[in-house]
Amino acid sequence: MATDKELNDFLESVERRAFKQAAYAVRKDEAALDIVQDAMIKLAEKYGDKPAAELPMLFQRILQTTILDYFRREKVRNTWVTLFGGLGRRDDDDEDFDILNSYEAEEGSAAAESSADQVERAQTLRLIEDEVQKLPARQREAFLMRYWQDMDVAETAQAMGCSEGSVKTHCSRATHALAAALEAKGIKL
């Protein structure tokens, strides 16, 4: 079980990387700060009693879920604001005005993607997550720390309690296994 100091030290060590990850995902610094804060609070409230070794992967999952929740809220909020914004508009020149026909999503937003693209991206992410889960535990741990949490080799080795060479070996094996499994399923890297 992680002590309060271990939990505090862990949160201090990941705050910058988590902010960078959230800011890159949502492209808004204020929203990224809120996301990281929410993720840290959730970790402390619900998983503060877990062993310190489990905190990095738990926090990463919570952070990703919180980012997805942000996008879901934004999509709903933007849709309703846009729809209600046009209700008070009265155009006598255009009696057949329909907000749904004139609505254009902001370029680069999830709403601008076609449904087929969204489904394809979701399926690809699900396949990747499934293949990551199939990796041996040490390979999965090294892969997630290095490439999803953006930890360097030394930090990963320290967190895993092994040598830097072992981290490199685990990461290499994991990336090769993932690439082979995804290519077998038709996903070109």
FIMI-353050 format. One record per residue (C-alpha): residue in three letters; x, y, z. Coordinates in steps of 0.02 Angstrom, whole numbers, plus 32768, in hexadecimal, padded with zeros to 4 digits. Layout:
N
atom residuo=ALA c1=X c2=Y c3=Z
...
END
This chain:
189
atom residuo=MET c1=8000 c2=8000 c3=8000
atom residuo=ALA c1=8044 c2=80AA c3=7FCE
atom residuo=THR c1=8063 c2=8124 c3=805A
atom residuo=ASP c1=8029 c2=81D8 c3=804D
atom residuo=LYS c1=80DB c2=820C c3=8029
atom residuo=GLU c1=80EF c2=818B c3=7F9F
atom residuo=LEU c1=804B c2=81C2 c3=7F51
atom residuo=ASN c1=807E c2=8279 c3=7F5E
atom residuo=ASP c1=812B c2=8257 c3=7F15
atom residuo=PHE c1=80DD c2=81F4 c3=7E87
atom residuo=LEU c1=8062 c2=827F c3=7E5C
atom residuo=GLU c1=80ED c2=8300 c3=7E5F
atom residuo=SER c1=8156 c2=8295 c3=7DEB
atom residuo=VAL c1=80CE c2=8280 c3=7D68
atom residuo=GLU c1=8079 c2=8329 c3=7D69
atom residuo=ARG c1=80E1 c2=8378 c3=7CDE
atom residuo=ARG c1=80D8 c2=82E1 c3=7C6B
atom residuo=ALA c1=801E c2=82CE c3=7C8B
atom residuo=PHE c1=8000 c2=8386 c3=7C65
atom residuo=LYS c1=8065 c2=8377 c3=7BC4
atom residuo=GLN c1=8003 c2=82DE c3=7B91
atom residuo=ALA c1=7F5A c2=832D c3=7BB8
atom residuo=ALA c1=7F89 c2=83D3 c3=7B66
atom residuo=TYR c1=7FBF c2=8378 c3=7AC9
atom residuo=ALA c1=7F1A c2=8318 c3=7AC6
atom residuo=VAL c1=7EA1 c2=83A8 c3=7AE7
atom residuo=ARG c1=7F09 c2=843B c3=7AA8
atom residuo=LYS c1=7ECB c2=84AB c3=7B34
atom residuo=ASP c1=7F3C c2=84CD c3=7BC9
atom residuo=GLU c1=7EAE c2=84F7 c3=7C40
atom residuo=ALA c1=7E4F c2=8458 c3=7C15
atom residuo=ALA c1=7EEF c2=83F2 c3=7C23
atom residuo=LEU c1=7F0E c2=8435 c3=7CD2
atom residuo=ASP c1=7E5D c2=8405 c3=7D05
atom residuo=ILE c1=7E71 c2=8358 c3=7CBA
atom residuo=VAL c1=7F14 c2=8336 c3=7D15
atom residuo=GLN c1=7ECD c2=8377 c3=7DB8
atom residuo=ASP c1=7E32 c2=830A c3=7DA6
atom residuo=ALA c1=7E9D c2=8271 c3=7D7E
atom residuo=MET c1=7F0C c2=828F c3=7E15
atom residuo=ILE c1=7E76 c2=82A4 c3=7E88
atom residuo=LYS c1=7E27 c2=8203 c3=7E46
atom residuo=LEU c1=7ECA c2=81A4 c3=7E61
atom residuo=ALA c1=7EDC c2=81E4 c3=7F12
atom residuo=GLU c1=7E26 c2=81C6 c3=7F41
atom residuo=LYS c1=7E09 c2=811C c3=7EF2
atom residuo=TYR c1=7EB4 c2=80CC c3=7EE4
atom residuo=GLY c1=7F1E c2=811E c3=7F6A
atom residuo=ASP c1=7F21 c2=807A c3=7FC9
atom residuo=LYS c1=7F71 c2=8019 c3=7F39
atom residuo=PRO c1=802A c2=7FEA c3=7F3A
atom residuo=ALA c1=809E c2=8072 c3=7EF9
atom residuo=ALA c1=80D5 c2=8003 c3=7E67
atom residuo=GLU c1=8024 c2=8002 c3=7E22
atom residuo=LEU c1=800D c2=80BF c3=7E26
atom residuo=PRO c1=805D c2=80E8 c3=7D7C
atom residuo=MET c1=7FED c2=8075 c3=7D17
atom residuo=LEU c1=7F51 c2=80A2 c3=7D7C
atom residuo=PHE c1=7F74 c2=815B c3=7D65
atom residuo=GLN c1=7F90 c2=8147 c3=7CAA
atom residuo=ARG c1=7EEA c2=80EE c3=7C96
atom residuo=ILE c1=7E8F c2=8171 c3=7CFF
atom residuo=LEU c1=7EE0 c2=81FE c3=7C9B
atom residuo=GLN c1=7EAD c2=81B1 c3=7BF5
atom residuo=THR c1=7DFB c2=8197 c3=7C32
atom residuo=THR c1=7DF2 c2=824A c3=7C71
atom residuo=ILE c1=7E2D c2=828B c3=7BC7
atom residuo=LEU c1=7DA8 c2=8222 c3=7B6F
atom residuo=ASP c1=7D24 c2=8264 c3=7BE8
atom residuo=TYR c1=7D5A c2=8315 c3=7BBD
atom residuo=PHE c1=7D40 c2=82F4 c3=7B03
atom residuo=ARG c1=7C96 c2=82A6 c3=7B22
atom residuo=ARG c1=7C5E c2=833D c3=7B88
atom residuo=GLU c1=7CA0 c2=83B6 c3=7B04
atom residuo=LYS c1=7C48 c2=835B c3=7A78
atom residuo=VAL c1=7BA0 c2=8362 c3=7AD1
atom residuo=ARG c1=7BBB c2=8416 c3=7B0A
atom residuo=ASN c1=7BED c2=8452 c3=7A5C
atom residuo=THR c1=7B5C c2=83FB c3=7A08
atom residuo=TRP c1=7AD8 c2=8445 c3=7A7B
atom residuo=VAL c1=7B22 c2=84F4 c3=7A7E
atom residuo=THR c1=7B26 c2=84F4 c3=79C0
atom residuo=LEU c1=7A74 c2=84B3 c3=79B1
atom residuo=PHE c1=7A2B c2=852C c3=7A2F
atom residuo=GLY c1=7A90 c2=85BD c3=79EB
atom residuo=GLY c1=7A2E c2=85B8 c3=7948
atom residuo=LEU c1=7981 c2=85A8 c3=7995
atom residuo=GLY c1=796A c2=8662 c3=79B1
atom residuo=ARG c1=799E c2=868A c3=7900
atom residuo=ARG c1=7912 c2=86BE c3=788F
atom residuo=ASP c1=7938 c2=86CA c3=77D6
atom residuo=ASP c1=78A4 c2=8701 c3=7770
atom residuo=ASP c1=790B c2=86EB c3=76D1
atom residuo=ASP c1=792B c2=8633 c3=76F6
atom residuo=GLU c1=7892 c2=85DB c3=773C
atom residuo=ASP c1=78E0 c2=852F c3=7724
atom residuo=PHE c1=7976 c2=8555 c3=7793
atom residuo=ASP c1=79AF c2=84BB c3=77F2
atom residuo=ILE c1=7A41 c2=84C6 c3=786D
atom residuo=LEU c1=7A6F c2=8410 c3=784D
atom residuo=ASN c1=7A88 c2=8432 c3=7795
atom residuo=SER c1=7AF7 c2=84C8 c3=77B3
atom residuo=TYR c1=7B5A c2=8488 c3=7849
atom residuo=GLU c1=7C12 c2=8471 c3=7823
atom residuo=ALA c1=7C83 c2=8427 c3=78A7
atom residuo=GLU c1=7D25 c2=847D c3=78D4
atom residuo=GLU c1=7DB8 c2=843A c3=786F
atom residuo=GLY c1=7E1E c2=83BB c3=78D2
atom residuo=SER c1=7D94 c2=8399 c3=7950
atom residuo=ALA c1=7D48 c2=82ED c3=796B
atom residuo=ALA c1=7CA4 c2=832E c3=7923
atom residuo=ALA c1=7CFA c2=8357 c3=787E
atom residuo=GLU c1=7D2B c2=82A0 c3=7867
atom residuo=SER c1=7CB8 c2=8232 c3=7804
atom residuo=SER c1=7C60 c2=81A8 c3=7861
atom residuo=ALA c1=7CC3 c2=8128 c3=7801
atom residuo=ASP c1=7D67 c2=8179 c3=7837
atom residuo=GLN c1=7D2F c2=817E c3=78EC
atom residuo=VAL c1=7CFB c2=80C7 c3=78EA
atom residuo=GLU c1=7D9D c2=8095 c3=7894
atom residuo=ARG c1=7E06 c2=80F6 c3=7912
atom residuo=ALA c1=7DA6 c2=80AB c3=79A4
atom residuo=GLN c1=7DBB c2=7FFB c3=795F
atom residuo=THR c1=7E75 c2=8016 c3=7942
atom residuo=LEU c1=7E8D c2=8058 c3=79F3
atom residuo=ARG c1=7E2C c2=7FC4 c3=7A39
atom residuo=LEU c1=7E9A c2=7F4B c3=79D7
atom residuo=ILE c1=7F37 c2=7FA2 c3=7A16
atom residuo=GLU c1=7EF9 c2=7F9C c3=7ACA
atom residuo=ASP c1=7ECD c2=7EE4 c3=7AB8
atom residuo=GLU c1=7F7A c2=7EBC c3=7A73
atom residuo=VAL c1=7FD0 c2=7F21 c3=7AFD
atom residuo=GLN c1=7F6D c2=7EBB c3=7B7D
atom residuo=LYS c1=7FAC c2=7E19 c3=7B2E
atom residuo=LEU c1=8062 c2=7E49 c3=7B47
atom residuo=PRO c1=80C0 c2=7DF5 c3=7BD6
atom residuo=ALA c1=80B3 c2=7E5D c3=7C75
atom residuo=ARG c1=8166 c2=7EA1 c3=7C75
atom residuo=GLN c1=8160 c2=7ECF c3=7BBD
atom residuo=ARG c1=80B8 c2=7F24 c3=7BD3
atom residuo=GLU c1=80F6 c2=7F83 c3=7C6B
atom residuo=ALA c1=8194 c2=7FBF c3=7C12
atom residuo=PHE c1=8134 c2=7FED c3=7B74
atom residuo=LEU c1=80AF c2=8052 c3=7BD0
atom residuo=MET c1=812E c2=80AF c3=7C3A
atom residuo=ARG c1=81A1 c2=80D9 c3=7BA9
atom residuo=TYR c1=8127 c2=8102 c3=7B1E
atom residuo=TRP c1=8082 c2=8132 c3=7B72
atom residuo=GLN c1=80C5 c2=8186 c3=7C0E
atom residuo=ASP c1=815C c2=81CE c3=7BB3
atom residuo=MET c1=81D6 c2=8194 c3=7C39
atom residuo=ASP c1=828D c2=8186 c3=7C08
atom residuo=VAL c1=82EE c2=80E2 c3=7C14
atom residuo=ALA c1=833C c2=810B c3=7CBE
atom residuo=GLU c1=8294 c2=813B c3=7D0C
atom residuo=THR c1=8243 c2=809E c3=7CC8
atom residuo=ALA c1=82D0 c2=8030 c3=7D06
atom residuo=GLN c1=82C2 c2=807C c3=7DB3
atom residuo=ALA c1=8204 c2=8068 c3=7DB7
atom residuo=MET c1=820F c2=7FB4 c3=7D7C
atom residuo=GLY c1=82A2 c2=7F88 c3=7DEC
atom residuo=CYS c1=8310 c2=7F48 c3=7D5E
atom residuo=SER c1=83A2 c2=7F80 c3=7CF3
atom residuo=GLU c1=8395 c2=7FFA c3=7C63
atom residuo=GLY c1=83C9 c2=7F6F c3=7BEC
atom residuo=SER c1=8335 c2=7F07 c3=7C26
atom residuo=VAL c1=82C0 c2=7F99 c3=7C06
atom residuo=LYS c1=8303 c2=7FAB c3=7B55
atom residuo=THR c1=82F1 c2=7EF1 c3=7B37
atom residuo=HIS c1=823E c2=7EEE c3=7B79
atom residuo=CYS c1=820E c2=7F86 c3=7B10
atom residuo=SER c1=825D c2=7F3F c3=7A73
atom residuo=ARG c1=8205 c2=7E99 c3=7A87
atom residuo=ALA c1=8160 c2=7EF0 c3=7AAD
atom residuo=THR c1=8168 c2=7F62 c3=7A14
atom residuo=HIS c1=8197 c2=7ED2 c3=79A1
atom residuo=ALA c1=810B c2=7E65 c3=79E7
atom residuo=LEU c1=808C c2=7EF2 c3=79D7
atom residuo=ALA c1=80C2 c2=7F1B c3=7925
atom residuo=ALA c1=80B6 c2=7E65 c3=78F0
atom residuo=ALA c1=800C c2=7E4C c3=7943
atom residuo=LEU c1=7FC4 c2=7EEC c3=78F9
atom residuo=GLU c1=8007 c2=7EC9 c3=784A
atom residuo=ALA c1=7FB9 c2=7E1B c3=7855
atom residuo=LYS c1=7F13 c2=7E73 c3=7873
atom residuo=GLY c1=7F2B c2=7EE5 c3=77DD
atom residuo=ILE c1=7F68 c2=7F82 c3=7836
atom residuo=LYS c1=7FFE c2=7FCB c3=77DC
atom residuo=LEU c1=8079 c2=802A c3=7847
END
